[in-house]
Amino acid sequence: MRANGRETRTIWRQGDDVAVIDQTRLPHAFEIATLRTCDDAVRAIADMIVRGAPLIGATGAFGVALAMQEDASDGALRDACGRLEASRPTAVNLRWSLERMRGRLSATPASDRVDAAFREAEAIADEDAQMCSAIGEAGLAVFRDALAASGRSRLNVLTHCNAGWLATVDWGTALAPVYKAHRSGVDLHVWVDETRPRNQGASLTAWELGQEGIAHTVIVDNAGGHLMQHGEVDLVIVGSDRTTRSGDVCNKIGTYLKALAAHDNGVPFYVALPSSTLDWRISDGVREVPIEERSSREVTHMTGATRDGRIETVRLTPEGSVAANYAFDVTPARLVTGLITERGVCAASAAGLAGLFPAEARAA
């Protein structure tokens, strides 16, 4: 996708290193971070230099490749995968990509593991971009139907957090249909939840949409229900960090509240995800998905640009006030209108997912 007028991805191999966009610097600065070791990849994931379930998975794969450059032994492979998997617990793509890397490299002689690891990591990245493009095409049909049903000339879409190309290798999940629609001439406008804490909507989604020239408005997280009540939202679309085999969806904290508001107002609520985000091992998202709790500082403090362009962090809360920071919540399948995947759209249910992914469902 476009960044400063140029086509780019979020992650790529750069000689013996790996380059990523440093998302902690956006939207005020566009900077590239270089990952030279597995430890660099672990820190990039844990500190959210990279974020978004698909991109975390791709970064984990490249992290394994970097580890193999240091030590290609079986013990080093196990250690690298263990440290990478522990860096963020909720997004299932990380576990998925590490299992794939481990399976590929376990059957490869140590002398060949560096090249094999980089090839597999690049394949994971390429496949993610292809899946997200396909999600965009499937979602484009949903958008066109929603526009026709609205009776208006412009489609109003609400999204929560950042599920654009910055959260993936390219195209994005929830924003992929937005980009496909815009490039195909559909007139649309996006309501962008600020998405506290960390403000991924205000900082990242708004930046992405601006780079593509797509009309958008940033709103506070609590405004979505009001807009739905007044007919200003034609559909809601979000991404997912983990979706269970029954269709429960784990996503950025606050997603559940958007789903409740959409359900109450008859607004379609869609979730866009690649198959790598499906967790066939669990069914009950509320009880079985591990919910990451991050530093309270993300709640008590906020970073932004001053009038003279300096980047400053300020405290919002009284000194000594305790803050809790639950990073994700789970939206039950009954609140989801449909799941948009690279294989098409299905009901958020075991039967719906089995219809698109029969082999995976049988193996679960």
N, C-alpha and C positions, 0 to 999 in steps of 0.2 A: 504494500500500500504506500501512500504518499507521505513523506516527511520532508518538509521544506522544499517541496516541488520535485523530489526525487523518489523513485520507487525503491523500497527497502524492506527488509524483514527485521524481525526482532532479535534474531540470533543467527550467526553464521561462523563457519570455520575461517580462521585467519592465520595461515601457516600452521605452526604447532600450537597455536592458542585458539581461543573462542571469543568472539566479540558479541556483546549484547548492548541493547539500548538501556541506559541507566534510568529506570522509570522513577526513581526517587528524585530525580532532578527536574522532571517535567511538571508543569508546562513552562516553567520559567527558563529552562536551559535544555538543549538537546545535546547529550553527551554519550559517548560510547565507553563502556567499561570492558576491560580485557580480563578474561579468565585464563590463568596460566596453569592452575593446579586444581585438583579435586576440592581442596579446601576453599579455593576461590568460588567454585560452583556452589558449595554448601552455603557459604556466606551470602552469595547472590540470591539464593532462594530464601534463606532465613530472614535476611534484611530487606527483602522485597525489591531488590534491584531489578529482578524479574518477578512477575506474579501473573496469576491467571493459570488455571489448571493445565491446559495444553502446553503453555510455554514452560511451566515448571517441569512437566514431563520431559520435554525436549532438552531442557537445561540439565536435568538429571542424567539423561543419556550422554550428553557431551561431557558431563562431569566424570562419568565412568571412563570415557575415552582419555580424558586428561590424566586420570589415575593410572591407566595402563601405560602411559608414557613414563611415569615414575617407577612403576613396579607392576609387571604383568603376571604376577603369580596368582594362584588360586586364592591364597589368603588375602592378598591386596584387593582382589576383585570382591570378595565377601565383605571386607572392611569398607571399601568405597561405597558399595551398595547400601550397607547398613547406615553409614553416616549420612548419605544423601537422603535415604528414606525418612530418617529422623528429623530432617530439616524443616518439614511442614507436614503435619499428619492428616489433614482433612482431604485434600485433593487426591483423588484416586489415580489420576494420570501418572503421578510420580511413581507409585508402586508398579503400575502397569508397564511403564517404560523400563524401569530397573529390572523387572522380571524378564522382559524381552531381551535386554542387554545381557543379563546373566545367562540366559538360555543360549544365546548366540555365542557368547565367548567361552562358556564352559566346554563347548564342543570344538573349540579352536585351540591349536597349540599356542603356548605362551609367546613363542617367537613371532606369531602372526597376529597377536591380539590388538596391537595398536592400530594397524590399518583396518582390521575387521571392526574394531570399536567405532572408529570415525565413520566408516561406511554405514554402519547400522544407525548411528546417531543422525547422520545426514538423511538416511532413508526415513527415519521417524519424523524428522523435521519436514521433509518433502511431503510425506503422507498427510501430516497435519494440515499443511497448506491446501492440499487437494481436498481433504475432507471438509475443511471450512468453506472452500469455494462451492462445494456441492451443497452444504448446508444453506449457503446463500441462495442458490438456485431453487432449492425446495421452499425456502422461506419467501422468495419472491412471489411464488404462486399464492401463498397465504396472504401476502400484502395486497396483491391485486384483488383477491376476493374480498378482503376487508375494505378496500377502497370502494369497490362497487357496492358493498352493503351499506357503507356510510352515506352514500348519496351525495358526497361532497367531492370537490376537485382536488383536495389536499388530504393526505393521510396523516393523522396525528398519532405518533408512536411514543410510548413511555418506556424507558429502560432504567435499570438500577445497577449501580456499580459500573465496572468496565469489562465488557465482554466483546471488545473490538479486537483489532489486529494486534494491539499491544498485549493482549492476554493470550495470544496464540503465536504461531510462527508467521502467519499472514491471514488476511481477510477477517478473522474473528469468528465468533459464534453468533451471539445475538445481534451484532452489528453487520454481519455478513449480508443478511437480506436487505438491510438499510443501504449498504453500498451497491448491491446489485440493482436494487430498485432505483436508486439515484442515477446510476450509470445507464439504466434503460429508459430513463425519462419520466419515471413516476414522481409526481410532485409530493414531497413529504416533509414533515417537520418532526423533530425529536424533542420530547421533554426529557431532560437529563437530570436525574436525581443527583444531588451533590454527593451522597453516599458517605456519611460519617460512620466510623472514623476513617481517616486517611484520605477521604474526599476523592476517591478514584473517578467518580462521575464528573465532578467539577474540574479536576485536574487532567484526567486522561481521556475520558470519553469526549468531553467538550473540545479538547485539543485535537483529537482524531477527526471529529466531524468538521472542525474548522479547516483542517488541512485538506479535506475533500470538498469544501465549499457547500456543506449540507446545512440547511436551516435548523437551528436548535436553540433551546432556551434552558438554562440551568435553573433548577428549582430546589428549594429545601426539601429534605426527605419527607416531611410531613404534609407536603402540598398535593401529593399524588391523589389521595382520596377525594379531596376537594375538586380537583380537575375532572375526575371520573364522574362525580355527582353532577357536574354541570356539562357533561357531554363533550369534554375537550380531549378525550382520549379514545381512540378507535381500537387500539390493542396495546397490550403490554408484552414485551419480550425481554427475557433475561437469559443469562448463561447458567452454567451449573459446574460445581466443583466435584460433585459426586451424585449420580442418580442410581437409585436402587432398582433391582429387577422388577419391583412392583410399581415403579414410576414415581416414588417419593424423590424430591429434589432438594439437595443441599446446595445453598448458594450464599452469597454475602449477606450478613445480618441485615434484616429489614425486608428481605424478599418475601417472607411469609406475610408480612403486613400488607404489602402490595397485592399479593394474591387474594387476601381476604377482602380488600377494598374492591378489587376487580370482580370478584365473585358476587359481592353485594350489589354491584352496579351493572351486572351483565356485560362486563367488558372482557373480551377474550384474553386469556393469559397463556402465553406460549413460552416454552423453554427450548433453547437451541443448544445442542451439544453434539460433539463427535462421539463415536462408539467407544473411544478410549476412556470416556468419562463414566461409562456404565459400570457399576459394581454388581456383578452377578452373584456375589457371595452373600449379600444381605438383602433383606426385604423391608424391614421396618426402619425407615430412615431416622425417625425421632429417637428411637432407642439404641440403634446400632451404629450410627455414624459418629465418629469422634469429633467433637467440636473444639476447634483450636481456640485457646484463650491467649491473647497477645498482651503486650505490655500496656499497663494503664496509661502510660505517657501518651499513647496514641489518642486517648480520650481527653486527657487533661491539657494537652498542648497542641498547637497548630502552627504550621510553617507556611509562610507566604512571602510575597515580594513587597517591599516598602515602596514609597513614592519615588525614591531615588534609585530604585532597582536592586537594593540589597535584599538578600534572602535572610529572613529572621524567623526565629521560633519563639512563640509567646505562650505563656500559661493562661488558660481560660478559667480554671477553677480556683477556689480558695486554697491557699496553702494548707495541706493536711487533709483535704477531702479525699476519701477513698473512691476510686473508680474501677469498674469492672469492664472488661473488653472482650466480649464474646464475638468472634470473627465471623461466624456463620450461623444460619438457622436452617430448619428443614420445612419445606412446603409439602404438605401431604398431596398425594396424587389426585385426590378428589377435587382439588382446586386448580388443577392444570388442564387447560383446554386441549393441549397437544404438545408432543415432543417433536422438534424439528431436528432430524439427523441427516447424515450424509446419504442415507438410503431412502429418505423420504420422511413423511409426517405420520405419526401414529398416536393412538391414545396413550395416555400416561397410565399404563396398566401392564400387568404381567402378560396378558394376551396380546396387547398392542405391541409391546416390545418383541415378543416371540414371533409375531408376524413379520417383523423386519429383520430379526436376528435369530432365525430358528436354530442354527447350529449352536450358538452361544447359549441360548435358553435351555436346550437339551443337555448341554454339558454342565449347567449350573447345579 
